[in-house]
Amino acid sequence: MRLLIVEDEKRLAVSLAKGLTAEGFAVDVVHDGLEGLHRAGEGVYDLVVLDIMLPGMNGYRVCAALRAAGNEVPILMLTAKDGEYDEAEGLDTGADDYLTKPFSYVVLVARVKALLRRRGSAGASPVLRVGRLSVDTAARRVFRDGAEVALTTKEFAVLEQLAVRAGEVVGKLEIMEHVWDFAYDGDPNIIEVYVSTLRRKLGAGLIQTVRGAGYRLVAS
C-alpha cells in the first residue's frame, strides 16, 4: 500500500518514511500543505499522515479540502498541540484519527494499520481469494492450496495490487503508483522481474501477460 506523509519537520518525516518503508509500505513525503493537497488529490494513496502546522496550508484546511472534493482517503493527523479543542477540530474536518507529538513510533504504526484494516473491513474482506490462492492483506500472508508461500514485501505488494482487481488487467503504471514511491526513477520493467518471481513461487498460469496493457491475475 502507498502512504503519503505531509510533515514539515524534515528529520521526523524522513524517520517515519524509513520506518514505514521497512513495514512494507511505499511512502512519499512532502513538507508543504499545498503540495500535500495536490499529492493526496491524485487519488493514488491508501492513507495520509498529515501534520497540522504546515507552511502553505495548514492540515485542517488540507483535510477539509480533500473531504469537500469527495476524497475519502484515511487521514491520520499529527500535531504538537494538545487539548480537546484541537482534536475535535481535526476530527471535525474529516480526519479519521489523531496523534499528539511526541508519540511512540510503535503507536503510529499501530494506528496506521488499524485505519487500513478499518477501511478494508468497510468494503471487501481482508482475505482475497483467487482460485486456490488466498491473500491475507491484513496479516500480509499468502497461501497456495493451504500452504503458506513466503514473499518479500515488494513481491507481496505487487501481488496485492493484482489480487484486489483479480480478473482485470492492471497496468504497469498502476502497479508502480501503489508499490513504489514517487522518488523511484528506475526502469518500470522491474515489475516484470517481480511477476516472474511470483509465477515461479505461485504457479506459472496464475498471472497472465496482456501485451501492451499489463497483467491479469486469474484462478489457476
C-alpha positions as a Markdown table, in Angstrom:
| # | Residue | x | y | z |
|---|---|---|---|---|
| 1 | Met | 0.0 | 0.0 | 0.0 |
| 2 | Arg | 1.1 | 3.6 | -0.7 |
| 3 | Leu | 1.2 | 6.2 | 2.1 |
| 4 | Leu | 1.7 | 10.0 | 1.9 |
| 5 | Ile | 3.4 | 11.8 | 4.8 |
| 6 | Val | 2.8 | 15.6 | 4.9 |
| 7 | Glu | 5.2 | 16.9 | 7.6 |
| 8 | Asp | 7.4 | 20.0 | 7.6 |
| 9 | Glu | 9.8 | 18.6 | 10.3 |
| 10 | Lys | 12.1 | 17.0 | 7.8 |
| 11 | Arg | 14.0 | 14.8 | 10.2 |
| 12 | Leu | 10.8 | 13.4 | 11.6 |
| 13 | Ala | 9.3 | 12.9 | 8.1 |
| 14 | Val | 12.4 | 11.0 | 6.9 |
| 15 | Ser | 12.4 | 8.9 | 10.1 |
| 16 | Leu | 8.7 | 8.0 | 9.7 |
| 17 | Ala | 9.2 | 7.2 | 6.0 |
| 18 | Lys | 12.1 | 4.9 | 6.7 |
| 19 | Gly | 10.2 | 3.1 | 9.4 |
| 20 | Leu | 7.0 | 2.7 | 7.3 |
| 21 | Thr | 9.0 | 1.6 | 4.3 |
| 22 | Ala | 10.6 | -1.1 | 6.5 |
| 23 | Glu | 7.0 | -2.2 | 7.3 |
| 24 | Gly | 6.4 | -2.9 | 3.6 |
| 25 | Phe | 4.7 | 0.3 | 2.6 |
| 26 | Ala | 5.6 | 2.6 | -0.3 |
| 27 | Val | 6.0 | 6.0 | 1.2 |
| 28 | Asp | 6.0 | 9.5 | -0.3 |
| 29 | Val | 7.0 | 12.6 | 1.7 |
| 30 | Val | 6.1 | 16.3 | 1.1 |
| 31 | His | 6.8 | 19.2 | 3.5 |
| 32 | Asp | 4.2 | 21.8 | 2.5 |
| 33 | Gly | 0.4 | 21.8 | 2.9 |
| 34 | Leu | -0.4 | 22.9 | -0.7 |
| 35 | Glu | 1.9 | 20.2 | -2.1 |
| 36 | Gly | 0.3 | 17.7 | 0.2 |
| 37 | Leu | -3.2 | 18.6 | -1.0 |
| 38 | His | -2.1 | 18.3 | -4.6 |
| 39 | Arg | -0.4 | 14.9 | -4.0 |
| 40 | Ala | -3.3 | 13.5 | -1.9 |
| 41 | Gly | -5.8 | 14.7 | -4.6 |
| 42 | Glu | -4.1 | 12.4 | -7.2 |
| 43 | Gly | -6.0 | 9.5 | -5.6 |
| 44 | Val | -3.2 | 7.0 | -5.5 |
| 45 | Tyr | -2.8 | 6.9 | -1.7 |
| 46 | Asp | -4.2 | 4.4 | 0.7 |
| 47 | Leu | -3.6 | 6.6 | 3.7 |
| 48 | Val | -2.3 | 10.1 | 4.5 |
| 49 | Val | -0.3 | 11.1 | 7.6 |
| 50 | Leu | -1.0 | 14.8 | 7.9 |
| 51 | Asp | 0.7 | 17.3 | 10.2 |
| 52 | Ile | -1.5 | 20.3 | 11.3 |
| 53 | Met | 1.1 | 23.0 | 11.5 |
| 54 | Leu | 2.3 | 23.3 | 7.9 |
| 55 | Pro | 3.6 | 26.1 | 5.6 |
| 56 | Gly | 1.4 | 27.0 | 2.6 |
| 57 | Met | -1.8 | 25.5 | 4.0 |
| 58 | Asn | -2.4 | 24.0 | 7.5 |
| 59 | Gly | -3.5 | 20.4 | 8.0 |
| 60 | Tyr | -7.1 | 21.4 | 9.0 |
| 61 | Arg | -7.6 | 23.1 | 5.6 |
| 62 | Val | -5.9 | 20.3 | 3.7 |
| 63 | Cys | -8.2 | 17.7 | 5.3 |
| 64 | Ala | -11.3 | 19.8 | 4.8 |
| 65 | Ala | -10.4 | 20.5 | 1.1 |
| 66 | Leu | -9.9 | 16.7 | 0.5 |
| 67 | Arg | -13.2 | 15.8 | 2.1 |
| 68 | Ala | -15.1 | 18.6 | 0.3 |
| 69 | Ala | -13.7 | 17.2 | -3.0 |
| 70 | Gly | -15.2 | 13.8 | -2.1 |
| 71 | Asn | -11.8 | 12.2 | -1.3 |
| 72 | Glu | -12.3 | 9.6 | 1.4 |
| 73 | Val | -8.6 | 8.5 | 1.9 |
| 74 | Pro | -8.0 | 7.7 | 5.6 |
| 75 | Ile | -6.2 | 10.6 | 7.3 |
| 76 | Leu | -4.1 | 10.4 | 10.5 |
| 77 | Met | -3.5 | 13.9 | 11.8 |
| 78 | Leu | -0.3 | 14.8 | 13.8 |
| 79 | Thr | 0.2 | 17.9 | 15.9 |
| 80 | Ala | 2.5 | 19.2 | 18.6 |
| 81 | Lys | -0.5 | 20.8 | 20.3 |
| 82 | Asp | -2.6 | 19.1 | 23.0 |
| 83 | Gly | -6.1 | 19.5 | 24.1 |
| 84 | Glu | -9.7 | 18.5 | 23.3 |
| 85 | Tyr | -10.3 | 21.6 | 21.1 |
| 86 | Asp | -7.5 | 20.6 | 18.7 |
| 87 | Glu | -8.6 | 17.0 | 18.5 |
| 88 | Ala | -12.2 | 18.0 | 18.0 |
| 89 | Glu | -11.3 | 20.4 | 15.2 |
| 90 | Gly | -9.2 | 17.8 | 13.4 |
| 91 | Leu | -11.9 | 15.2 | 13.6 |
| 92 | Asp | -14.5 | 17.8 | 12.6 |
| 93 | Thr | -12.7 | 18.5 | 9.3 |
| 94 | Gly | -12.9 | 14.8 | 8.4 |
| 95 | Ala | -9.7 | 13.2 | 9.9 |
| 96 | Asp | -10.1 | 9.6 | 10.9 |
| 97 | Asp | -7.6 | 9.6 | 13.8 |
| 98 | Tyr | -5.4 | 12.0 | 15.7 |
| 99 | Leu | -1.9 | 11.6 | 17.3 |
| 100 | Thr | -0.2 | 14.2 | 19.5 |
| 101 | Lys | 3.5 | 14.8 | 19.4 |
| 102 | Pro | 5.7 | 13.4 | 20.8 |
| 103 | Phe | 4.4 | 10.0 | 20.1 |
| 104 | Ser | 5.7 | 6.4 | 20.0 |
| 105 | Tyr | 6.6 | 5.1 | 16.6 |
| 106 | Val | 5.1 | 1.8 | 17.6 |
| 107 | Val | 1.8 | 3.6 | 18.3 |
| 108 | Leu | 1.8 | 5.4 | 15.0 |
| 109 | Val | 2.3 | 2.1 | 13.1 |
| 110 | Ala | -0.5 | 0.5 | 15.0 |
| 111 | Arg | -2.8 | 3.4 | 14.2 |
| 112 | Val | -1.9 | 3.3 | 10.5 |
| 113 | Lys | -2.5 | -0.4 | 10.3 |
| 114 | Ala | -5.8 | -0.1 | 12.2 |
| 115 | Leu | -7.0 | 2.6 | 9.8 |
| 116 | Leu | -6.1 | 0.5 | 6.8 |
| 117 | Arg | -7.9 | -2.5 | 8.3 |
| 118 | Arg | -10.9 | -0.4 | 9.1 |
| 119 | Arg | -11.0 | 0.8 | 5.5 |
| 120 | Gly | -10.8 | -2.8 | 4.3 |
| 121 | Ser | -13.5 | -4.1 | 6.6 |
| 122 | Ala | -15.9 | -1.4 | 5.4 |
| 123 | Gly | -15.7 | -3.0 | 2.0 |
| 124 | Ala | -14.2 | -6.2 | 0.9 |
| 125 | Ser | -12.8 | -9.0 | 3.2 |
| 126 | Pro | -9.1 | -8.5 | 4.1 |
| 127 | Val | -8.6 | -12.1 | 2.7 |
| 128 | Leu | -8.7 | -12.1 | -1.1 |
| 129 | Arg | -9.3 | -15.5 | -2.7 |
| 130 | Val | -8.5 | -16.2 | -6.3 |
| 131 | Gly | -8.9 | -19.9 | -7.1 |
| 132 | Arg | -6.5 | -21.9 | -4.9 |
| 133 | Leu | -4.7 | -18.7 | -3.9 |
| 134 | Ser | -5.5 | -16.7 | -0.7 |
| 135 | Val | -4.0 | -13.3 | 0.0 |
| 136 | Asp | -4.4 | -12.0 | 3.6 |
| 137 | Thr | -4.0 | -8.3 | 3.2 |
| 138 | Ala | -4.1 | -7.6 | 6.9 |
| 139 | Ala | -1.6 | -10.2 | 8.0 |
| 140 | Arg | 0.4 | -9.9 | 4.8 |
| 141 | Arg | 0.4 | -13.6 | 4.2 |
| 142 | Val | -0.1 | -15.7 | 1.1 |
| 143 | Phe | -1.4 | -19.3 | 0.8 |
| 144 | Arg | -1.5 | -21.6 | -2.2 |
| 145 | Asp | -3.5 | -24.8 | -1.7 |
| 146 | Gly | -3.5 | -24.1 | 2.0 |
| 147 | Ala | 0.3 | -23.9 | 2.3 |
| 148 | Glu | 1.9 | -20.6 | 3.1 |
| 149 | Val | 4.3 | -19.1 | 0.5 |
| 150 | Ala | 7.0 | -16.7 | 1.7 |
| 151 | Leu | 7.1 | -13.5 | -0.3 |
| 152 | Thr | 9.2 | -10.4 | 0.1 |
| 153 | Thr | 7.5 | -7.1 | 0.9 |
| 154 | Lys | 7.7 | -5.9 | -2.7 |
| 155 | Glu | 6.5 | -9.3 | -4.1 |
| 156 | Phe | 3.5 | -9.2 | -1.7 |
| 157 | Ala | 2.7 | -5.6 | -2.7 |
| 158 | Val | 2.8 | -6.4 | -6.4 |
| 159 | Leu | 0.6 | -9.5 | -5.9 |
| 160 | Glu | -1.8 | -7.5 | -3.7 |
| 161 | Gln | -2.4 | -4.9 | -6.5 |
| 162 | Leu | -3.3 | -7.8 | -8.8 |
| 163 | Ala | -5.4 | -9.6 | -6.3 |
| 164 | Val | -7.6 | -6.6 | -5.4 |
| 165 | Arg | -8.5 | -6.5 | -9.1 |
| 166 | Ala | -8.5 | -10.2 | -9.9 |
| 167 | Gly | -9.7 | -10.9 | -13.4 |
| 168 | Glu | -9.0 | -7.3 | -14.6 |
| 169 | Val | -6.0 | -6.0 | -16.5 |
| 170 | Val | -3.7 | -4.0 | -14.2 |
| 171 | Gly | -1.2 | -1.8 | -16.0 |
| 172 | Lys | 2.5 | -1.4 | -15.0 |
| 173 | Leu | 2.0 | 2.3 | -14.2 |
| 174 | Glu | -0.9 | 1.5 | -11.8 |
| 175 | Ile | 1.3 | -1.1 | -10.0 |
| 176 | Met | 4.2 | 1.4 | -9.9 |
| 177 | Glu | 2.0 | 4.1 | -8.4 |
| 178 | His | 1.0 | 1.9 | -5.4 |
| 179 | Val | 4.2 | -0.1 | -4.8 |
| 180 | Trp | 7.0 | 2.4 | -5.5 |
| 181 | Asp | 7.2 | 5.9 | -4.1 |
| 182 | Phe | 7.4 | 8.9 | -6.5 |
| 183 | Ala | 11.2 | 9.3 | -6.0 |
| 184 | Tyr | 11.8 | 6.0 | -7.8 |
| 185 | Asp | 13.2 | 6.7 | -11.2 |
| 186 | Gly | 14.3 | 3.3 | -12.2 |
| 187 | Asp | 13.1 | 1.1 | -15.1 |
| 188 | Pro | 9.4 | 0.3 | -14.8 |
| 189 | Asn | 10.2 | -3.0 | -16.4 |
| 190 | Ile | 11.4 | -4.1 | -12.9 |
| 191 | Ile | 7.8 | -5.2 | -12.5 |
| 192 | Glu | 8.4 | -7.9 | -15.0 |
| 193 | Val | 11.1 | -9.3 | -12.6 |
| 194 | Tyr | 8.6 | -9.4 | -9.7 |
| 195 | Val | 5.9 | -11.0 | -11.9 |
| 196 | Ser | 8.4 | -13.6 | -13.0 |
| 197 | Thr | 9.3 | -14.4 | -9.4 |
| 198 | Leu | 5.6 | -14.6 | -8.4 |
| 199 | Arg | 4.9 | -17.0 | -11.2 |
| 200 | Arg | 7.8 | -19.2 | -10.0 |
| 201 | Lys | 6.6 | -19.2 | -6.4 |
| 202 | Leu | 2.8 | -19.4 | -7.0 |
| 203 | Gly | 2.4 | -21.1 | -10.4 |
| 204 | Ala | 3.1 | -20.1 | -14.0 |
| 205 | Gly | -0.5 | -19.8 | -15.0 |
| 206 | Leu | -1.6 | -17.5 | -12.2 |
| 207 | Ile | -0.6 | -14.2 | -13.8 |
| 208 | Gln | -1.3 | -13.6 | -17.4 |
| 209 | Thr | 0.5 | -11.0 | -19.5 |
| 210 | Val | -1.8 | -8.9 | -21.6 |
| 211 | Arg | 0.6 | -7.5 | -24.3 |
| 212 | Gly | 0.7 | -3.7 | -24.3 |
| 213 | Ala | -1.7 | -3.4 | -21.4 |
| 214 | Gly | -0.4 | -5.1 | -18.2 |
| 215 | Tyr | -1.1 | -8.2 | -16.2 |
| 216 | Arg | -4.2 | -10.1 | -15.1 |
| 217 | Leu | -4.5 | -12.4 | -12.0 |
| 218 | Val | -6.7 | -15.5 | -12.7 |
| 219 | Ala | -7.8 | -18.6 | -10.9 |
| 220 | Ser | -5.3 | -21.4 | -11.6 |
